[in-house]
């Protein structure tokens, strides 16, 4: 099967599909905790004002979560993959969290954790640390009130008002002391959100690391683990090696996840990844191989997904959501390529052409004929 794709040079290049779709193994057991940060499916008909009034297709959004649960993944709900803070507001996130927790109760073994942040706090309203703490408390209370587990997301408001490490310690100490259950922390780098530069009170990594580790050690009984999204494997290992017993490392490194999950023979990372939304069938098969002790089989499946993930998460990294939703459309999980806020326009046609090609090579086009037809439809809108 052939298709003409654009190149960055402006040339048109004929591409012949070569991939064989990887069959996932439903019911497979993993030796790693694997959270997939799931996207939301927009409703293009109801979304009359896509920049300011998100409209969600709840049936398709929930169906995608069932797809992930069938493949053995836990779900990280209402995270930045669902466009939190980029068109998807707290009111919509509350509805998403409520629905997802309710759906999880209908699926034996299903699990999820939901993002608690401060995004309902208007930037001008965040003047003090107490304002930030109060905003976090509101979101924690909602999630825990629904019977859910919280992921304490990085806060733009905290980054704006904090003056140093002690301010971060005060906020995190307060929230972790109050939490009714175990919490997952999220260290999100400024490549994902530029407003988070200097998070933890310092632009120096070693100083920030000391602050995080001290907080975790004070609350080790309340912290399930920490997700780290800095796209730097060496720095993740430094944090991983300093975590107290019983607190796990969740890799959020969408560039280096295969080796971090596999581990170095002493320790390994578990996973909480946006890319798992897009590569779930292959990640399922690979994690099953790893659980069987077949490292070569794991590597053979995971390796082709890395160039794809690096392309999806290339700078400006915060726009990676477009590639995630694009792949869901290619693979028939939704009937359109429309996103909250019109974010499908955040990437160019050559980017999408590369994702198509790399998805094929990784065995991630479940129905190559459908994917090719949809790619051709998108190309037509660009005059190709």
N, C-alpha and C positions, 0 to 999 in steps of 0.2 A: 504494500500500500504506500503510495507516494503522496507528498504534499509539498507545495511551494511555500517556503518560509522566508521572511525578510532577514537580512544580515545588517549588522551595525553600519556597514559601509554603504548601505542603501541598495545593495544588490539583492536579487531574488535567487534563492538557492533551493534546489530540489532535495527533499529529504525523504528517505525510505525508512519506514518504521521497522525496527529490529527487535523490539522488546517482546518478551513473553510474559503475560500477566502473572504475577506471583500469587499463588493461592494461599490465603491465610488458613490458620488452623484454629477453628472455633473450639473452645474448651481447653486450649493449651494452657499449661501452667508456666508461670514466669518465676525466675529466681530473683527478680528485681521488682520493686514497686514502680509502676509505670502509669503516671498521670498524663493524659492528653489534654492540653488546653484547647477547648473547643470553640469554634466560631458560631456566629448566629446567621440565620438565613433571613435576609430582608424580604419584605413583601413589596414588589415593585409597583403593584397597582395601588395599594393603600398609601404608599409613601409619596404623597403629593408634594411634600416639601422636604426633600431628602437631606438638606443641610442642617435642619433644625428640629425636625419631627420624625424620629426614627419609627418605622413600622416593621414589625417582625412577623414572619410566617412561622407561627408557633408549632404547627404540625410538622413541618420540615425540620425545624430546629430540634425538636424533640426526637424525631426519627433519626437524625444524625447522632444524637447521644446514644440511642439504642444500638446503632451501628458500632460505635466505639465500645460499648459494654459487651456486645457479642464477641468482640475480638479480644476481650480480657483486660481492657484498659479501665483505669479509674479516670474520672473527669475532673479537671480543674476548671471550675465554672466561673463565668463572669470576670475573666481576667482580661489582659490587654488584647488577647487573640479575638475576643468578642467586641473589640473596639471601645472598651472602657476608656472614657476620656477623649475619644476621637469619634464622636457622633452618637455613642451609646451611653445614655445618662443613667443615673442611679435609679430613677423611677423604672426604667426599662430593665435594669439589672435586677431589681427586686423581683419583678415578675418572672424573669428568667430563673433566678435562684429558687423561687417558690415552686415553679413548675418542675424544675429539674430534680429537686429533692423529692417531690411527690412522685415523679416518674421512677426515680431510683428505688423507691419502696416497692415497686411492682416487679422488679427484676432481681431474682435471687443472686446474691453476691455482688450486686452493683454498689459502687462507692463513688463518692465525690466530695470535693471541698470547694468552698466558694470564696471569692475575693472580697475582702473587707478593706475599704480605703476611706478616702475623705473627699471623693470627687463631687459630692453634693454640696460641698462648701464652696461658695463663690470665692474666687481669688481675693477680692477686696475684703471679704469678711474674715479671712484668716489673719488675725493680728497678733494672737498670742498662742503659746503652747496649749493653754486650756481650750482654745477654740479647736485646735487640731485633735486633742484628746477627746473632746465632746463629739466631734464628727466621727472619729473611729468608733467610739462607744455606740453611736447610733447604728452603724452598720454591723458591728459585732452583735448587738442586741437582736437585730432582725434575723441574721443568719442563725444564731444559736436558738432564737425563738422558733424558727422553723425546723429545728432539730438537726441543723447542719454544722459542719466544721469550717472554721475560718482560715483563710490564707491572708495574712496581714501584708497587704500590698504596700509598696513604697508610695509615699505621699508627696505630691507636688506642694501642698500647703505646708507640710513640715519642712521641706527643703527651702521654702521661701522665708519662713520665720525663724528657723533654728540658727543659732549663732556659733554652735560648736558641738562637740561630741556629747557634752553633758545634757544638752537639750534633747538629743536623740535618746539617750539613756532614760531620761525622765519619761518621755512619751512611751517608749517600749516597756519600761518597767511597770508603768501604770496599766497598760492594756493587758500585758501578759499576767499580771497579778489578778486581774479581774476575770480573765477568760474562764469559762466553765469547763472547757476541755482542752485537748492539745491543739496547738496552733502551728501552721506552717508559715515561716517568714519568707519574704521575697526581697532579694537584693537585685534590683533592676538597674542596669547601667544606663548612662546617658546616651549611648548609641541607640537605645530603644526610646528614650524620652529625654531630650536635651535639658528639660527643666529639672532633672534629677542630678545634675552635675554637683559634685561635692557632697553626695549623700553620706550619711553617718558623720558629717561634720568636718570632712577633710577631703582634699583632692589627692592626698597621698594614700596609696593603697594600703601600705603597712599600718598606718594609723587607723584607717577605716576598719581594717581587719581586726585590730586590737579591740576596737569599740564593739564590733559585732560579736566577737568571741566572748567578751566580758558579759554582754547582755545575755547571751545564750547560756553561759555557765551559771548565771544567777537564777535562771528560770528553766533549767534543764528538764525539770519534770513537766513543764507546760509546753515545751517546744518539740514537736514531732520531727521537724527537720527544717532546713533552709534551702530554698531554691535560689540559685545564683545565676544571673543572666548577664555576664560580662564578656562573653565570646573570647575567653582566654583560659585554656585548659590548665596551664601551670598555676595560675592564681586560684583556680577552683581547687586544685590538689592541696595548695597551701591551707585553704580554709578547711577542706575535708579532713586533713591530718590533725587539725586542732579541735575538732568537735568532740564534746564529751560523750562518754558511753551512753548509748540509747538515743542519741540525736543523729539523724541521717542527713546525708547530702543529697539534694535533688538537683541534678544538673538541669540548667536551663540554657546550656550552651549549644545553640543550633548549628554551630560550626564543627564542634569536636565531640559530639555526643557518643559515637560508637566506642572510642577508647575509654572515655570516662565511665560509661556504663559497664564495660567489660572489667575495668579496674587494672591495678598495677601489681596484683599478686598479694598486696597487703590490704588495701581498701578499694572500694568501688563506690560509684555514685548510683543512686536510683535516678528516676527521671520524672521531670515535670516540664514537658516540652510542647511548644506550639507546633513544631514540625510533625509531631505524631498525629495531629489532625489530618495532615496531608498524606503521610506515608504509613498509615495504620496497618494496612494489610502486610506490607513488607516488614514493618517493625514487629508485628505479631509473630510472623514466621521466624524472624531473627532471634527474638527473645526466647522463643520456644527452643531453638537450637542451643542458645546459651545455657538454658536451664538443663539441657541434656548433656552439657559438658562439651558440646561441639563448637569450639571457638572458631574453627576454620569455616564452618557453615554459617555461623553468625556473621563473621567478617565478610564473607562472600555476598551475603544479602544486604548488609548495611552499607558497605563501601559505595555502591552506585547511588545511594541516596544522598551522600554528602555533597557532591557538586550541585545537585538539585537544591538542597537546603541552603547552601552558601549563596546561590543565585536568588532564591526567594528572600533571604535575609540580608542581602547586600545593602549598602548605604544608599539612601536614608533608610535605616533598618526599621524605623517605626511603620513603614509602609508594607511590611511583609504580609500583612493581613490580606492584601490584594491577591498575592500568589496562592495563599491558603484557600481562599474562596474560589479562585479560578480553577484549582484542581478539583474541588468539590463539584463544580459545574461540569468539568470535563468528564468526571466519573459518574455523572447521573444522580448525584445526591440532591441536586436542585435543578430547576428547569431554566434558570436564568443566571446571568453574571451581572447582577446589580447588588451594590453594597450600601449599607447605612452610610449616609453622608456622600454618596457617589464616589466612594474611595476606590472603585475600580479604575478611576482615571488617574490614580497616583503613580501608576507604572505605564511604560510605553509598550508599543506592540512588539518591539524586538525582545523585551523582557519576557513577555508572555510566550513568544515563539521559542525562546530558550527553555522555558519551563516545560512546554509541551515536549520538546525534544529530549530533555533530561528525564522527564517522567517516563517516557517510553523506554529509555535505556535502563531505567531502574526497575522496570516491570510494574509500573504503577498506573498504567492505563488499563482499567478493568475491562473496558469494551473499546478496543482500538478504533472500530468503525464509528461508534458514537463520538468518541473524543476527536477524531479527525473531522467529522462533520461539523462539530461545534467550533473547532479551531478555524475551519474555513469560514464559518459564519462571522467569527470575530475579525478575521483578516479582511473580510469584505468591507467591514465598517471603516477600515484603514485604507481602503482603496487597493487592496491586494487580492 
